[in-house]
């Protein structure tokens, strides 16, 4: 039986999903036995205490969340160690890391498609994932021709998760040009923003549209309004951690090898339910498309929703959104189709039908152009 020492925090949604993935692997290829060592044990007894305990328990591998690693001490164990990123990535050790730059870039593109001109980032730079998400967001916004207003907490991360300077944050938020698209480094910090907005009567999503990371359903649901968030492929990441550990133990692969957890999709809730347009009739039409995308829709029918001729409507729509009505409708349907591919077991044809496509060949072509892969490849990759 393989024994895995868990020296990490599983109180968060991310941590629990990670452990779920490791456990799923162990059930398939085990049996494995886990011991969850509280993080404070290392703080009390240091790495030497962890090593002594691991030797006594005869641990076969360690999965850890460590701000710093004394490899000289841990190497005494001569067992695989996979460390979840914290301050930085570690050299000469297997990292459980993420595609943080791309996560930030995904947030920037999401807001750009909604028509935002003003952007903001909220989060400290204490950790590699916070820092690189912010850099990825800023770089992509700049590449898209925009500018990012940044607020960085200076105090330590652990304190800032539970307490923060609400007055200073409110001053920053009130000074931002409106409407503004705000990306927070994770859902904890996004909650800071929603709480301050409630305290100071800042409207979400009309003044500030907010997006977090992790899709922690508990945190997203206690936010008012409910928080939109980027979902990460954490369970599969945990499964990959289990697979690597197994290969290390069986000498089929030599460490270090990193596990990179990628963002999967944006789960949109009420904190970002807005497309930035100045024309009230175009805004009405966007709402109509959002509520009726699954039905057969023609540009002529859509023109009857607002007091414009078809020619004027098409001109005003492109002025506001940068794309044609038909292109926008295809985008909405493709996004809905993508979500169904991930969240349901519907066949490809059924998922296309419920997303509003009447011709699967057409949706396959449109999807491949948007995602650079077929719907089948996309579902296989995500699942």
BAVO-373589 format. One line per 2 residues: number of its first residue (from 0); their letters; for each residue x, y, z negated of C-alpha. Coordinates in pm, 1 decimal. Layout:
<recs>
NUM) A) X,Y,Z  ...
</recs>
This chain:
<recs>
0) XX) 0.0,0.0,0.0  131.3,344.0,96.7
2) XX) 135.2,605.1,-181.5  94.2,971.8,-86.4
4) XX) 167.2,1250.1,-334.2  -50.5,1557.0,-266.8
6) XX) 108.8,1874.2,-395.6  -130.7,2128.8,-251.8
8) XX) -453.4,2320.4,-312.7  -771.4,2150.4,-196.4
10) XX) -1015.8,2402.7,-345.6  -1059.4,2584.8,-11.9
12) XX) -1259.7,2466.2,286.5  -936.1,2446.1,488.2
14) XX) -768.4,2228.5,225.3  -1064.7,1992.5,197.5
16) XX) -1088.9,1947.8,574.9  -716.5,1879.6,589.8
18) XX) -746.3,1610.6,325.6  -1051.2,1468.3,505.7
20) XX) -841.7,1417.6,819.3  -561.4,1244.2,627.7
22) XX) -813.2,1020.1,448.7  -982.6,930.2,778.2
24) XX) -647.9,810.8,912.5  -576.3,614.7,594.9
26) XX) -914.2,436.9,615.4  -836.8,329.0,968.9
28) XX) -476.6,218.4,911.7  -449.6,185.6,532.3
30) XX) -506.4,110.1,257.8  -337.5,423.1,119.3
32) XX) -339.4,554.1,-233.4  -337.4,927.6,-311.8
34) XX) -234.7,1122.3,-620.1  -328.7,1490.2,-633.6
36) XX) -67.6,1668.7,-841.0  -181.3,2014.6,-960.0
38) XX) 31.0,2297.0,-817.8  97.2,2426.4,-1168.2
40) XX) 293.9,2105.2,-1240.5  568.8,2226.0,-1007.3
42) XX) 554.2,2572.9,-1163.2  603.6,2416.9,-1507.2
44) XX) 864.4,2154.8,-1425.4  1017.5,2270.7,-1096.6
46) XX) 1116.7,2056.2,-801.4  1318.2,1829.6,-1029.7
48) XX) 1001.1,1750.7,-1224.5  819.1,1667.6,-902.2
50) XX) 1106.5,1443.3,-789.6  1119.5,1263.7,-1123.1
52) XX) 745.3,1200.7,-1116.5  750.6,1089.4,-749.9
54) XX) 1030.6,842.4,-826.3  843.4,703.8,-1125.1
56) XX) 523.1,665.5,-921.6  721.5,534.9,-621.3
58) XX) 565.8,777.8,-374.1  615.1,699.8,-5.0
60) XX) 555.3,1055.1,121.7  459.8,1405.3,8.5
62) XX) 215.7,1654.1,157.7  282.7,1990.0,-5.5
64) XX) 193.8,2357.9,-2.4  508.3,2531.2,-120.3
66) XX) 617.4,2893.7,-110.1  979.8,2783.6,-121.2
68) XX) 1144.2,2446.3,-82.9  1466.0,2325.6,-245.2
70) XX) 1550.8,2055.6,6.1  1862.0,1953.9,-184.6
72) XX) 1638.5,1837.8,-468.5  1355.6,1693.0,-254.9
74) XX) 1602.5,1503.2,-34.8  1693.0,1293.8,-339.2
76) XX) 1366.6,1110.2,-276.5  1459.3,1007.3,79.3
78) XX) 1090.6,1004.7,178.3  894.4,1207.8,440.4
80) XX) 778.7,1553.1,328.3  529.0,1761.2,528.2
82) XX) 490.8,2118.6,404.7  193.6,2342.3,473.4
84) XX) 311.3,2685.6,587.2  310.0,2960.4,329.4
86) XX) 566.9,3241.6,333.9  745.2,3116.1,646.4
88) XX) 807.2,2803.0,848.3  1082.1,2583.8,708.8
90) XX) 1386.0,2458.2,893.3  1488.0,2091.8,888.4
92) XX) 1151.7,1985.9,746.9  814.2,1893.3,899.6
94) XX) 576.9,2191.6,894.6  200.5,2181.0,888.0
96) XX) 155.3,2501.7,1082.4  -82.0,2666.6,1328.2
98) XX) -104.0,2856.3,1653.8  -148.6,3181.5,1464.9
100) XX) -62.8,3418.5,1749.8  -323.7,3258.7,1974.9
102) XX) -582.4,3278.2,1696.7  -530.3,3654.5,1679.0
104) XX) -537.8,3682.7,2059.0  -864.3,3485.7,2067.2
106) XX) -1018.3,3738.2,1826.2  -899.7,4028.4,2043.6
108) XX) -1047.4,3878.8,2360.8  -1373.9,3800.5,2180.0
110) XX) -1417.1,4163.0,2079.3  -1307.2,4292.3,2419.0
112) XX) -1580.6,4089.9,2586.8  -1830.3,4258.6,2357.3
114) XX) -1723.7,4596.6,2488.6  -1537.6,4736.8,2186.3
116) XX) -1293.2,5024.2,2229.8  -1182.7,5053.0,1863.9
118) XX) -1007.5,4769.9,1677.7  -885.2,4711.9,1322.6
120) XX) -693.8,4440.1,1136.5  -723.3,4370.0,765.8
122) XX) -476.5,4148.5,580.7  -136.4,4147.5,412.9
124) XX) 186.2,4018.9,563.3  282.1,3792.6,270.5
126) XX) 250.3,3470.8,468.4  345.2,3357.3,815.6
128) XX) -15.1,3280.6,913.4  -144.5,3620.7,802.2
130) XX) 143.5,3801.4,965.3  127.5,3620.3,1300.2
132) XX) -252.3,3635.2,1326.3  -226.4,4010.9,1286.3
134) XX) 56.9,4035.5,1539.5  -128.3,3817.6,1789.9
136) XX) -439.5,4033.7,1752.6  -247.7,4360.7,1787.5
138) XX) -42.8,4245.1,2085.3  -348.5,4124.8,2274.9
140) XX) -544.7,4443.3,2200.2  -251.1,4652.6,2326.8
142) XX) -222.3,4428.6,2634.2  -593.3,4493.1,2694.8
144) XX) -530.3,4867.7,2673.5  -645.4,4932.2,2316.5
146) XX) -501.5,5030.8,1980.7  -530.5,4865.7,1636.5
148) XX) -579.7,5038.3,1301.6  -411.0,4828.7,1032.5
150) XX) -465.0,4814.6,657.2  -215.1,4600.0,469.7
152) XX) -251.6,4504.1,105.2  78.5,4537.2,-75.3
154) XX) 18.0,4322.4,-382.4  74.7,3947.3,-398.3
156) XX) -152.2,3720.1,-202.3  -289.8,3517.9,-493.3
158) XX) -404.7,3828.6,-675.0  -547.9,3984.3,-361.9
160) XX) -769.4,3687.9,-285.7  -976.2,3764.0,-592.6
162) XX) -918.2,4132.6,-661.9  -843.1,4425.1,-435.6
164) XX) -856.0,4801.6,-430.8  -1212.5,4851.9,-309.6
166) XX) -1183.6,5230.2,-322.9  -875.1,5236.9,-99.7
168) XX) -1031.4,4986.4,141.3  -1352.6,5190.2,158.0
170) XX) -1160.2,5508.1,239.7  -983.8,5325.9,522.9
172) XX) -1310.6,5180.4,654.8  -1493.8,5513.1,640.5
174) XX) -1212.4,5682.8,834.5  -1215.6,5427.0,1117.3
176) XX) -1373.9,5540.5,1445.5  -1710.6,5373.2,1496.9
178) XX) -1816.0,5130.8,1621.4  -1508.9,4924.7,1538.5
180) XX) -1423.1,4556.4,1576.3  -1243.7,4431.5,1263.5
182) XX) -1046.6,4108.1,1250.5  -951.9,3977.8,904.5
184) XX) -668.2,3731.4,845.8  -908.9,3476.7,694.5
186) XX) -1258.6,3444.6,550.2  -1149.9,3547.2,198.2
188) XX) -1026.3,3880.3,325.8  -1323.5,3922.9,558.4
190) XX) -1540.1,3897.4,245.7  -1350.9,4196.1,102.9
192) XX) -1476.7,4396.9,397.4  -1839.3,4282.5,381.7
194) XX) -1849.3,4350.8,6.9  -1708.4,4702.5,45.9
196) XX) -1946.0,4775.6,332.4  -2241.5,4685.6,108.6
198) XX) -2106.0,4906.3,-171.4  -2059.7,5209.3,54.9
200) XX) -2356.7,5159.8,290.1  -2146.5,5089.5,599.3
202) XX) -2362.5,4908.4,853.2  -2259.8,4559.5,968.2
204) XX) -2245.6,4489.6,1261.7  -2345.6,4826.2,1413.1
206) XX) -2068.3,5035.5,1253.1  -1822.2,4751.9,1183.6
208) XX) -1826.3,4411.6,1349.7  -1633.6,4158.2,1137.4
210) XX) -1461.3,3830.3,1226.2  -1272.5,3600.0,988.3
212) XX) -1077.5,3274.0,1023.9  -1128.9,2920.1,885.9
214) XX) -1508.7,2900.1,923.6  -1541.0,2819.0,554.7
216) XX) -1917.5,2765.9,552.7  -1958.8,2853.2,185.9
218) XX) -1774.1,3184.7,216.8  -1940.9,3267.1,548.2
220) XX) -2286.8,3204.4,403.2  -2242.4,3413.2,86.4
222) XX) -2138.3,3711.0,297.8  -2420.4,3956.1,370.5
224) XX) -2468.9,3945.9,664.4  -2335.9,3595.5,729.8
226) XX) -1978.6,3602.4,850.9  -1859.5,3509.2,1198.7
228) XX) -1537.3,3311.3,1192.2  -1281.8,3126.9,1403.7
230) XX) -1303.9,2752.4,1349.0  -972.5,2567.8,1334.4
232) XX) -907.0,2205.7,1431.2  -816.2,2119.9,1071.6
234) XX) -961.8,1769.4,1040.7  -774.4,1653.1,1350.5
236) XX) -466.5,1825.6,1208.8  -497.9,1623.3,889.3
238) XX) -540.8,1306.9,1094.5  -219.4,1392.4,1282.0
240) XX) -40.1,1446.6,949.4  -144.9,1095.5,847.0
242) XX) -25.7,951.3,1178.0  313.3,1121.1,1152.6
244) XX) 366.4,1009.3,794.3  286.1,653.0,897.5
246) XX) 537.9,670.0,1182.2  804.3,823.5,956.2
248) XX) 756.1,552.8,695.3  772.9,277.1,957.9
250) XX) 1085.1,437.1,1111.7  911.4,481.6,1449.0
252) XX) 990.0,853.0,1449.3  1243.2,1071.3,1272.9
254) XX) 1147.2,1396.5,1099.2  1123.6,1687.0,1129.1
256) XX) 816.4,1704.8,1354.6  566.2,1988.7,1317.0
258) XX) 186.7,1954.9,1322.4  27.8,2258.1,1491.1
260) XX) -339.4,2323.9,1411.6  -510.8,2515.1,1690.4
262) XX) -821.5,2733.7,1691.0  -1123.3,2559.2,1842.9
264) XX) -1400.9,2815.4,1884.7  -1562.5,3125.6,1740.4
266) XX) -1870.1,3049.1,1531.9  -2077.8,3362.1,1570.8
268) XX) -2310.8,3475.5,1296.3  -2474.0,3808.5,1214.9
270) XX) -2155.4,3998.6,1126.5  -2069.7,4022.3,1499.2
272) XX) -2408.3,4005.0,1668.4  -2355.4,4312.9,1881.4
274) XX) -2245.9,4416.7,2228.0  -2117.8,4773.8,2236.1
276) XX) -2312.0,4978.0,2491.2  -2436.1,5335.5,2489.8
278) XX) -2741.9,5279.1,2707.5  -3041.1,5162.6,2501.6
280) XX) -3200.4,4989.9,2801.1  -2887.4,4790.1,2876.3
282) XX) -2871.1,4695.5,2508.1  -3233.9,4579.4,2530.8
284) XX) -3147.7,4371.3,2836.4  -2849.4,4210.8,2662.4
286) XX) -3075.0,4111.1,2372.9  -3325.4,3969.3,2620.8
288) XX) -3058.3,3757.4,2790.2  -2932.8,3633.7,2451.9
290) XX) -3283.5,3517.2,2361.3  -3375.7,3371.9,2701.7
292) XX) -3052.9,3240.2,2858.0  -3188.3,2883.2,2852.7
294) XX) -3476.9,2979.8,3084.6  -3458.9,3037.5,3461.0
296) XX) -3362.4,3403.1,3501.2  -3320.1,3612.0,3814.4
298) XX) -3183.1,3963.6,3845.8  -3521.5,4067.4,3976.3
300) XX) -3695.0,3933.3,3665.4  -3441.1,4100.2,3438.4
302) XX) -3503.4,4430.9,3616.6  -3867.0,4411.8,3501.3
304) XX) -3752.4,4419.3,3135.5  -3631.7,4781.2,3159.4
306) XX) -3761.2,5092.4,3341.3  -3494.5,5080.1,3615.4
308) XX) -3501.6,4975.4,3974.6  -3288.3,4671.9,4050.8
310) XX) -3024.3,4884.7,4221.7  -3001.8,5135.0,3933.8
312) XX) -3001.0,4855.2,3675.9  -2710.5,4676.5,3841.6
314) XX) -2514.2,5002.4,3857.3  -2583.2,5096.9,3492.2
316) XX) -2512.2,4742.8,3372.2  -2170.1,4728.6,3533.7
318) XX) -2086.0,5077.5,3405.6  -2159.1,4964.1,3048.9
320) XX) -2014.8,4611.4,3051.7  -1758.4,4609.8,3332.0
322) XX) -1921.0,4305.4,3497.0  -2236.7,4228.9,3695.5
324) XX) -2560.1,4100.1,3542.7  -2506.0,3763.4,3710.6
326) XX) -2150.3,3737.4,3576.6  -2270.0,3821.4,3226.4
328) XX) -2546.7,3561.5,3241.4  -2295.8,3298.0,3355.5
330) XX) -2064.9,3394.8,3067.7  -2341.4,3359.7,2807.6
332) XX) -2449.1,3022.3,2944.4  -2091.2,2896.0,2965.9
334) XX) -2029.6,2993.7,2601.7  -2348.9,2815.2,2493.3
336) XX) -2255.1,2511.0,2700.3  -1907.9,2503.8,2539.6
338) XX) -2064.3,2513.7,2193.7  -2297.0,2223.5,2274.9
340) XX) -2005.3,2016.9,2404.8  -1835.5,2053.3,2066.3
342) XX) -2130.3,2041.6,1826.9  -2362.6,1786.4,1988.3
344) XX) -2359.0,1438.3,2141.5  -2571.5,1545.7,2436.5
346) XX) -2459.1,1419.6,2774.5  -2283.2,1672.9,2994.5
348) XX) -2592.4,1707.7,3213.6  -2821.8,1752.5,2911.3
350) XX) -2590.2,2009.3,2751.3  -2580.4,2202.8,3078.3
352) XX) -2961.8,2198.0,3097.0  -3003.9,2329.8,2740.8
354) XX) -2749.2,2604.0,2815.9  -2965.6,2724.2,3105.5
356) XX) -2789.1,2563.2,3403.2  -3014.3,2383.8,3649.5
358) XX) -2732.5,2242.4,3863.2  -2457.0,2047.1,3683.4
360) XX) -2222.5,2071.8,3982.6  -2247.2,2448.6,3957.3
362) XX) -2181.6,2454.3,3582.5  -1880.6,2226.6,3625.7
364) XX) -1731.7,2466.9,3880.0  -1806.2,2775.5,3668.3
366) XX) -1673.8,2606.9,3353.6  -1348.1,2499.3,3519.6
368) XX) -1290.2,2854.3,3641.1  -1348.5,2997.4,3289.9
370) XX) -1169.5,2731.4,3080.8  -913.2,2593.2,3329.6
372) XX) -1042.9,2240.4,3268.4  -1352.0,2031.9,3337.4
374) XX) -1633.9,2002.8,3079.1  -1534.7,1638.3,3023.9
376) XX) -1170.5,1733.9,2956.9  -1282.1,2014.0,2722.2
378) XX) -1505.7,1784.1,2515.8  -1241.3,1513.4,2498.2
380) XX) -976.6,1763.4,2384.9  -1197.5,1918.9,2116.3
382) X) -1336.5,1593.4,1980.1
</recs>
